[in-house]
């Protein structure tokens, strides 16, 4: 069975900035086709749960109280890539809009709930290393 790196929040892990999760029932179907390898780049890099929300602004990641947490996001991306390599994951299912995992969209850095075209730090590193990226909007494609 193929390994699939997956955002841990989809599996019900309470790793979001607010201490909650993004559990999705589609994981039950995914488990029939893939070995699910959970990752939360933000938590694996040492950020706390809960934590202040973060957004990308230019080439930095800043919290809502203006703290620069870019290094945490770079380290989390590297840990996610290393996990992909360790488990030979050629695909990753990531949470859209996250500053780590956003594949097509991210928040615009103003903390006003505005989204723009963009890619998160982890998604970018995985993509640059040949990992095929999917979001919660691509489940049907993953289940083919």
Beta strands, then each sheet from edge to edge (+ up, - down):
strand 1: 2-7
strand 2: 34-39
strand 3: 54-57
strand 4: 60-63
strand 5: 91-93
strand 6: 105-107
strand 7: 115-117
strand 8: 132-134
sheet 1: 2+ 1+ 5+ 8+
sheet 2: 3+ 4-
sheet 3: 6+ 7-
end
